[in-house]
């Protein structure tokens, strides 16, 4: 056959391949029970059909079973409960609590990116199929997201913030080194115009959420949690710029004044909210601002921080705000403020994040409310209710499998049996 004839035949085969419908990858998940977080109830005998990574059909006891292709893969979790993949709205994948204070300086810069690969896998295996990464150096969280989506790395769906944005000398700056190093973090800026430019830079290189530091923090040096560090004018500039580009804004804010300024400036979520006062609670409710309060991690810091190198002053700040934050969590919940699940994972080991559910129940939530904070509420706060946060047709086939009923006992969420992401069983 002449070369041009070979080319014609090859082209015909290529056209036939393109015109033939690709065989869909279908997975059928069955279990004893399913948690419906939208309705706040548990349903029996679920059948969940996942096609090409998204949920195509659902049925439960008493409903007609969906049509299932004969070549569908089966995932049968007999006797188990399935619930939506969990969402942690505040993690730091490049952080490692084993190295605090100046012990971090023993490693080269790329160490933090390398060890974060394991942190991402730990979050996924703990049941968190989606995380919001609120700050990393060198755009590491953007790189993790890309590597996971390319199938080169194991981890959750990541909503990256890239570099946290803040004021010179503030919580988002490099505060541990002397002036001879002349070092500041890449997200540092002063004044509305510099901060607008930083928003644009983060978005340019892959950020899907903007993180600002409105107040001082616990684990920075030479800052106090109650100090407001960005003016309301500066925060308004960040919010205006981010919203123009279609990005939401999360504000690290411990202090009462900084929290209220951030809410008035239009931020979408307040992180920590440790020292929020009654006026701030009322303001958050009136504006519909979400609170993400990490009321679990202080247990780890106080138990292991000193041996991990955390400085005495940081431990002092953690002790001072820890219990106040928990009581304010109770007050905010009682007042009807919208709350999402966020742990600040990286302050404690990533794989232990589900331990926060028990504290949310201890400080006022029902088990279902705590579960909704990490599913339905979190998806709404992310603006991604079509993708995650519920077992519902059209959303990703992200599921967590547990023994028992998490709507009765949230502690079962610390003992995950299996995790399914996009219809694929995650390797334990």
C-alpha positions in Angstrom: 0.0 0.0 0.0 1.4 3.4 -0.9 2.3 5.9 1.9 -0.6 8.3 1.1 -3.1 5.4 1.2 -1.7 4.4 4.7 -2.3 8.0 5.8 -5.9 7.9 4.5 -6.6 4.6 6.3 -5.1 6.0 9.5 -7.2 9.1 9.2 -10.4 7.0 8.8 -9.6 5.0 11.9 -8.9 8.2 13.8 -12.3 9.7 12.7 -14.1 6.5 13.6 -12.5 6.6 17.1 -13.5 10.2 17.6 -17.1 9.6 16.4 -17.6 6.5 18.6 -18.9 7.4 22.1 -16.3 6.7 24.7 -17.2 4.0 27.2 -18.2 5.7 30.5 -16.5 4.5 33.6 -19.3 3.6 36.1 -19.0 2.7 39.7 -21.9 1.5 41.9 -21.6 2.1 45.7 -23.9 0.3 48.1 -24.0 0.5 51.9 -26.4 0.0 54.8 -27.0 3.7 55.4 -26.4 7.1 53.8 -26.3 10.5 55.4 -28.4 13.1 53.6 -26.8 16.4 54.9 -29.2 18.6 53.0 -32.3 17.1 54.7 -30.5 16.3 58.0 -31.4 12.6 58.0 -30.0 9.1 57.5 -31.5 6.9 54.7 -31.3 3.1 54.4 -30.0 0.9 51.6 -28.4 3.5 49.3 -27.3 2.8 45.8 -25.1 5.5 44.4 -24.1 5.4 40.7 -21.0 7.4 39.9 -20.2 7.9 36.2 -16.9 9.5 35.1 -16.3 10.8 38.6 -19.7 12.4 39.2 -22.8 11.1 40.8 -25.3 10.1 38.1 -28.1 8.5 40.1 -29.1 7.7 43.7 -31.8 5.5 45.2 -32.6 4.4 48.8 -35.0 1.9 50.3 -38.5 2.1 48.7 -37.3 3.8 45.5 -36.8 2.2 42.1 -33.2 1.1 41.6 -31.3 3.0 38.9 -30.2 1.3 35.7 -26.7 -0.1 36.1 -24.4 -0.9 33.1 -23.4 -4.6 33.2 -19.7 -3.7 33.2 -20.0 -1.3 36.2 -17.5 -1.7 39.0 -19.0 -2.5 42.4 -18.0 -1.0 45.8 -20.1 -2.7 48.5 -19.8 -1.4 52.0 -22.1 -3.8 53.7 -23.2 -2.8 57.2 -21.5 0.6 56.8 -22.6 4.2 56.6 -21.6 6.5 53.7 -21.5 10.3 53.9 -20.2 13.1 51.7 -16.5 13.6 51.5 -15.5 16.0 54.2 -14.2 19.6 53.6 -11.6 21.3 55.8 -11.8 25.0 55.2 -8.5 25.9 56.8 -5.3 23.8 56.3 -1.6 24.5 55.7 -0.2 21.6 53.7 3.4 22.8 53.8 3.3 23.1 57.6 4.5 20.4 60.0 3.8 20.7 63.7 6.9 18.6 64.6 9.1 21.6 63.8 8.3 24.8 65.6 10.0 28.1 66.3 13.6 28.1 65.1 13.9 24.4 64.5 12.4 25.1 61.1 15.6 26.7 60.0 17.5 23.4 59.9 15.9 22.5 56.6 16.4 23.8 53.0 13.5 25.7 51.5 12.3 22.8 49.3 12.0 20.5 52.3 8.7 22.1 53.2 7.2 21.4 49.7 8.5 17.8 49.7 7.1 16.9 53.1 3.8 18.5 52.3 3.1 15.7 49.8 2.6 13.3 52.7 0.3 15.9 54.5 -2.0 16.0 51.5 -2.3 12.2 51.4 -3.0 12.2 55.2 -5.8 14.7 54.8 -7.4 12.6 52.1 -7.1 9.3 54.0 -8.7 11.0 57.0 -11.8 11.6 54.9 -11.2 15.1 53.7 -11.7 15.0 50.0 -11.6 18.8 49.6 -9.5 21.3 51.5 -9.0 25.0 51.4 -5.3 25.8 51.6 -4.9 29.1 53.3 -1.3 30.0 52.7 1.8 28.4 51.4 5.2 29.6 50.2 6.4 29.4 46.6 2.9 28.6 45.4 3.3 25.1 46.7 -0.4 24.5 47.2 -1.1 25.5 43.5 1.6 22.9 42.6 0.0 20.2 44.7 -3.4 20.9 43.1 -1.9 20.5 39.6 0.0 17.3 40.5 -3.1 15.7 42.1 -5.2 16.6 39.1 -2.5 15.2 36.8 -2.6 11.9 38.7 1.0 12.3 39.9 0.2 12.8 43.6 -2.3 11.5 46.1 -4.4 14.1 47.8 -7.8 16.0 48.1 -9.3 18.5 45.9 -7.4 21.7 46.8 -8.7 25.3 46.7 -5.3 27.2 47.0 -4.6 30.6 48.3 -0.9 30.7 47.5 0.8 33.4 49.6 -1.1 34.9 52.5 -1.4 38.7 52.2 -0.6 41.0 55.1 1.2 44.1 56.5 4.9 44.6 57.0 5.9 43.0 60.3 2.5 41.4 60.7 1.3 37.9 61.1 1.7 37.1 57.4 5.3 38.4 57.3 8.5 36.7 58.2 8.9 37.7 61.9 11.6 35.3 63.2 14.7 36.7 61.5 17.0 39.7 62.3 17.2 42.7 59.9 20.5 41.5 58.5 18.5 38.9 56.5 16.4 41.6 55.0 13.6 39.0 54.4 9.9 39.5 54.0 7.3 37.2 52.8 6.1 37.5 49.2 2.5 38.4 50.2 3.5 41.5 52.3 2.3 44.9 51.2 1.3 48.2 52.7 -1.5 50.5 51.5 -4.5 49.7 49.2 -2.6 49.8 45.9 0.2 47.4 47.0 -2.4 45.0 48.4 -4.5 45.1 45.2 -1.4 44.2 43.2 -0.7 41.3 45.5 -4.2 40.0 44.9 -3.6 40.1 41.2 -0.3 38.3 41.5 -1.8 35.5 43.6 -4.6 35.0 41.1 -2.2 35.2 38.2 -0.2 32.2 39.5 -3.1 30.0 40.5 -4.8 31.2 43.7 -8.5 30.5 43.9 -9.1 32.2 47.3 -7.4 35.2 48.8 -6.1 35.0 52.4 -5.3 38.1 54.4 -4.0 38.6 57.9 -6.2 41.2 59.5 -4.7 40.8 63.0 -1.7 39.4 64.8 -1.4 35.7 65.5 -0.4 33.0 67.9 2.5 31.5 66.0 4.2 34.6 64.6 6.8 36.4 66.6 6.4 40.0 67.9 2.6 40.1 67.2 -0.4 39.8 69.5 -3.6 38.1 68.4 -5.7 41.0 69.4 -3.8 43.6 67.3 -5.4 44.9 64.2 -2.7 45.0 61.5 -4.6 45.9 58.3 -6.8 49.0 58.2 -10.4 48.7 57.1 -9.5 50.7 54.0 -6.8 48.2 53.1 -9.1 45.2 53.7 -11.8 46.9 51.5 -9.3 47.2 48.7 -8.4 43.5 48.9 -12.0 42.5 49.0 -13.0 44.7 46.1 -10.1 43.5 43.9 -10.6 39.8 44.8 -14.4 39.9 44.2 -13.8 41.7 40.9 -11.8 38.6 39.8 -14.4 36.2 41.2 -12.4 35.2 44.2 -13.6 35.0 47.8 -11.6 36.4 50.7 -10.7 34.7 54.0 -9.4 36.8 56.9 -7.1 35.5 59.6 -8.6 37.6 62.5 -8.3 36.8 66.2 -8.9 40.3 67.7 -12.4 41.8 68.1 -11.6 45.1 66.3 -9.9 43.4 63.4 -12.8 40.9 63.1 -15.4 43.7 62.9 -13.3 45.7 60.4 -13.0 42.6 58.2 -16.7 41.9 58.3 -17.5 45.5 57.4 -15.0 45.3 54.6 -16.9 42.4 53.1 -14.7 39.4 53.7 -16.4 36.0 53.1 -15.0 34.0 56.0 -13.4 35.0 59.3 -10.6 32.5 60.4 -10.1 31.8 64.1 -12.4 34.5 65.4 -11.0 33.8 68.8 -11.7 37.1 70.6 -14.9 38.0 68.8 -17.3 40.1 71.0 -21.0 40.4 71.0 -21.0 43.2 68.5 -18.8 41.1 66.2 -21.2 38.2 66.5 -24.2 40.4 65.7 -22.3 41.9 62.7 -21.3 38.4 61.4 -24.9 37.3 61.5 -26.2 40.5 59.9 -23.7 40.2 57.0 -24.0 36.5 56.6 -20.3 36.1 57.2 -19.0 32.6 57.8 -16.9 31.8 60.9 -14.2 29.1 60.7 -13.0 28.5 64.3 -10.2 26.0 64.9 -11.2 24.9 68.4 -9.3 21.6 68.4 -5.6 22.2 67.7 -4.7 23.8 71.0 -4.8 20.4 72.6 -1.9 19.3 70.5 0.1 22.5 70.8 -0.1 22.5 74.6 0.8 18.8 74.8 3.6 18.7 72.2 4.5 22.2 71.4 7.5 22.7 73.7 9.2 19.5 72.6 8.6 20.5 69.0 10.4 23.8 69.5 7.5 26.1 69.8 8.7 29.2 71.7 7.3 29.9 75.2 5.7 33.2 74.0 3.8 31.3 71.3 2.6 28.8 73.8 1.6 31.6 76.1 -0.6 33.2 73.4 -2.1 29.8 72.6 -3.1 29.3 76.2 -4.6 32.7 76.5 -6.9 32.5 73.5 -7.7 28.7 73.4 -10.6 28.5 75.9 -11.9 31.9 75.1 -12.2 30.9 71.4 -14.2 27.8 72.4 -16.6 29.8 74.5 -17.1 32.3 71.7 -17.7 29.4 69.3 -20.6 28.4 71.6 -21.9 31.9 71.7 -21.7 32.4 67.9 -23.5 29.1 67.3 -26.2 30.0 69.8 -26.7 33.3 68.1 -27.2 31.7 64.7 -24.0 32.7 63.0 -23.0 30.6 60.0 -20.1 28.3 60.8 -17.9 26.1 58.7 -15.4 23.4 59.7 -11.8 24.6 59.7 -8.9 23.1 61.8 -5.7 25.0 60.8 -4.3 21.5 60.1 -0.5 21.8 60.2 -0.7 23.3 63.7 -1.6 19.8 64.6 -0.9 16.6 62.5 -3.0 16.7 59.3 -4.4 13.2 59.8 -6.0 14.1 63.1 -8.3 16.8 61.7 -11.5 14.9 62.3 -10.9 15.2 66.0 -12.4 18.7 65.8 -15.9 17.2 65.3 -16.1 16.1 69.0 -15.2 19.6 70.2 -17.8 21.2 68.0 -20.4 19.0 69.6 -19.0 19.6 73.1 -19.3 23.3 72.6 -22.9 23.4 71.4 -23.5 21.8 68.0 -25.5 18.7 67.3 -23.6 15.9 65.5 -25.6 16.8 62.3 -24.7 20.5 62.6 -21.0 19.6 63.0 -21.2 17.3 60.0 -23.0 20.0 57.9 -20.3 22.5 58.8 -17.8 20.2 57.0 -20.0 19.4 54.1 -23.1 21.4 53.1 -22.0 24.7 54.7 -18.4 24.4 53.6 -19.5 23.9 50.0 -21.8 26.9 50.1 -19.0 29.1 51.6 -16.6 27.9 48.9 -19.2 28.7 46.2 -18.9 25.1 45.0 -22.3 23.6 45.9 -22.6 22.0 42.4 -19.4 20.0 43.0 -18.9 19.0 46.6 -20.6 18.9 50.0 -23.4 16.4 49.5 -24.2 13.0 48.0 -26.3 14.5 45.2 -26.7 14.0 41.5 -24.2 16.1 39.6 -21.7 16.4 42.4 -18.4 14.6 42.5 -18.5 11.0 43.7 -16.6 11.8 46.9 -17.7 9.6 49.8 -16.5 8.7 53.3 -17.3 5.3 54.8 -17.7 4.7 58.6 -19.0 2.2 61.0 -22.0 3.4 63.0 -24.0 6.6 62.6 -22.1 9.9 62.6 -25.3 11.8 63.2 -25.5 10.2 66.6 -21.8 9.8 67.4 -19.3 12.1 65.6 -16.4 10.2 67.0 -16.8 7.6 64.4 -15.4 10.2 61.9 -12.0 9.7 63.6 -12.1 6.1 62.5 -12.6 6.1 58.7 -13.2 2.7 57.1 -12.7 3.9 53.5 -12.6 7.0 51.3 -13.9 7.3 47.7 -12.8 10.2 45.6 -14.4 10.7 42.2 -15.6 7.1 42.3 -12.1 5.7 43.0 -11.3 3.9 46.2 -8.4 5.7 47.9 -5.5 3.4 48.9 -5.4 3.2 52.7 
